[in-house]
Each structure stands twice: as structure tokens, then as C-alpha cells.
Amino acid sequence: MLDASIVAEMKRIVGGENVFTTLEERLCYGYDSTPEAFLPDLVVRPDEVGEIQQILKLANKHLIPVFPRGAGTGLSGGSLPVKGGIVLDLTRMDRILEIDEENLVAVVEPGVITQHLQEEVEKRGLFYPPDPASLKTSTLGGNVAECAGGPRAFKYGVTRDYVLGLEVVTPQGEIVRTGGKTVKSVTGYDLTRLYTGSEGTLGVITKIFLRLIPKPEAKKTLMAVYERLDDAANNVTMIIKKGIIPVTLELMDDRTIHCVEKHCKMGLPLDAEAILIIEVDGLKDLVEKQAAQIAELCRANGAREVKVAEDEKTRDEIWAARRAVSAAVVQIKPTKISEDVSVPRSQIPNMVRKLKEIASRYRLNLVIFGHAGDGNLHPNILCDKKDPEEMERVEKAIGELFQAAVELGGTLSGEHGIGIMKAPYLKLETGEAGYDVMLAIKKALDPNNILNPGKIFGSESNG
């Protein structure tokens, strides 16, 4: 436990009601959306940047680890308090400071919920595209820290493509401001990009400048059913070769379909090997034309059935199947290991085959779904963390899964980040030289290693 004088000082900074010390309170901040959990010594909930400065100066002086946290929806363990210390809960800083319609910029605090911003800008005919699956609860600070993606990333890109500037508090309690409302800025090193996706290891994000775009006029959603998974995977590249860039191209394999149907009773085809959910948006006439072209392409390339949503009710029914996946798959076993490897689109069929081979060899329950349009697959291993023998097989399978992705020209993570879950495998992709460069940046900016220690580099960041 922390010294009583430290706790008293934290209460002075943020108010006693915003410092949590009891076991019950601290337990609530010890987990995220991974199977892992750690107990912090203290939870502090600041409300403004000055309080964060004081907290970090105190922590840096006394070498106390600090773990920034949003809503705790992360899937790589990025916010877990792996070394006790202080959880810095940023959810009180939840103000939309400005929506600048002339410059197409939103200025927000880190605790703003993603969907809340989307709803507010859409009232003004504007659009903020990044849409992680957790958008109803995840915060924008967490999205920036992890560089979150989502189904719409295929057409619109990921969070970093919309971050124009940041206000960040360093581990030493100083304020750094990067970028702002301008679309262009090439002044010195690109610090905005450096902090975006840094997983809370380099600084605490306290203000975000986000790029907005005009809201699309129309959208149309389709569901294509395939008897062969390879046909669905190949169809993804065929659609793109035709010159059509859908907003989303989502893939669900046969095991995923079975899980969702058992859980929700939606009438999904249980004899199909795969489903594609495809959505296009833009000008109304173009959307209608592209939807018809996609339906024709799917039928010509192995889809036995193509359902086109002609109204909002049907569209919601199609998307309900995809949204139900995470809740449905845990019906098989209690522990869900969610991965998010990305490969070039052309390698999707090879990656899917490799995933199924690995699962079969290690006798594991594996479901495959994800954002096939940008090659970002979510192989989920369903297991029981209380079974040591099974978990040993899981670890071996995960290592091979990452190795396969890298060998196919892909990456360990498309949107979940490295955190603690993927730290042991980071060098597979970066090599020694790339790894050393990143570690040198961490040590230069946080020499006392107080900010989110144990993440990305594992224990090596402590040296």
C-alpha cells in the first residue's frame, strides 16, 4: 500500500470523494476486457489538466507507477495496473469542448464516450468515422491511446487518421501541445502521431483535436451467405478489384454463425461456412448502383444468397448478427482470448486456412470474424483459464498465430494494441533494431518508468 501521506496529498489534489482506497473499490479498476486482473493500490479521478500535472509530479518524485484508464474496454491489457500503484481514471474529464463546424474540428476531453461525440456531430450534418466495437462505452482518450479502428476503417481509416492535435501531460508533469485545428503541420517531429497509439506509456492525453467530415447522404447494407469460406474471402478482393470501396466488409465463419444463432435465434444459415456483411455509403444514386454491383459480384462468385436491406429495420437485423458475436462466442467456454492480426487482403484466404490448421492441431475452439475489407481478422480462442493444460496449448497456438501473420506480410495488431498480451511477441514484427528504437523513446521520455510500466515492452522497460 502507498504511504498515508501520498494518499492524503492525492485527496487534497482531487478531493476525497475522488480517491478510492477500499478493496472493493480498487477491485473494480483491476481488470479490463481481457482475462487478466491486477489490484491497484489507489484509484484517483482527476477533473482537469492541472490536477493531472500535480498527480504525475508527485508520482514521479516518489517513483510510483501510474496507469491511465478510460472505460476499461481494452483487449490487450493496456490499462491494467500490473505493478499496483495508481490507476488514473480519466472518465470525469468527459466534456465536448467545441464542435467547430467551419473548420470541421471537434475538441474533446479524453473521457468523452465515442458514441456521444458521433451523435453530437451528426446532429450538425457532420461525421466522425472511427467506430470500435466498444463505441457505446469506450472513451476517446482510450481510442487515441490504442489507435482504435472498427468496421468502417476499411474506407475511412483508424483513429490516428482523425487526430489533428493533442494536449499531453508528460510523466514529469509538464504540458506538451501538438498540432491543433490546422489540417497541415510539419513543424519538427510528428509528436501527435508519436503519442497516438502509444498506449499511455509516454504521456497522459488531456485534450484531443479531431478531424470531422461531412455526413454521407445515404448507406446500404447487404448480407451474403457462402457455402465455402474461401469463396467469401476471395470475394472480398474481387469487390475491391471492381473499384468499389465499401464502408465495411465484415466476415463471420461457420463457428461464429453457430454461436450467434444459438445465442440470439436470428435465423442465420447453420449450413453456411461464412457470411459477409457489406455496407456502402455516399451519394444516394451511387450507393444504389454500388449495392447492385456488389450483390451481382457476390452471386457470381459463390454466394448462394444475398440479402439487401431496403429499410432501416432490415439493416439493423443484419448488423445485429455482427454485434452479437462477442457475447455469443463466450457461450462455448468461459474465457475468450481476442486477437486482431492483420494481413494484406490478398492473404486472407491463406490466413484463415492457417488459423483453422493451428486450432485443429492444438485441439482448440477457435472462431474467426473481423474486418475482412482491411485484412483485420479477429481469431478468438475460447478456453478455460482454470485449465492449465489447455492454457499451455493456447499460448503455443497464439505464438504460431502471430508468426503466421508476420510471415504473410501482416501485423500482430490491427487495432487492439500490444499491452501485456502481445508484448512477448513484439520483436517478431519489429526486429531487434525497431524494438530498440521504441524502447529508447520510452526511456528518454519516461526515465523513471512510472507511466504504464510493463506495457508494450513487458519487463524490459524497467531497465
Helices and strands as residue ranges (DSSP letters): H 4-14, G 16-18, E 19-20, H 23-27, E 42-44, H 49-62, E 66-69, E 86-89, E 96-100, E 105-108, H 114-122, E 126-127, H 140-146, H 153-156, G 159-162, E 163-169, E 175-179, H 191-195, E 204-211, E 213-214, E 218-226, H 229-241, E 248-253, H 254-264, E 274-282, H 284-300, E 303-308, H 312-323, H 325-329, E 335-338, G 345-347, H 348-361, E 365-371, G 372-374, E 376-383, H 388-407, G 423-425, H 426-445, G 458-462
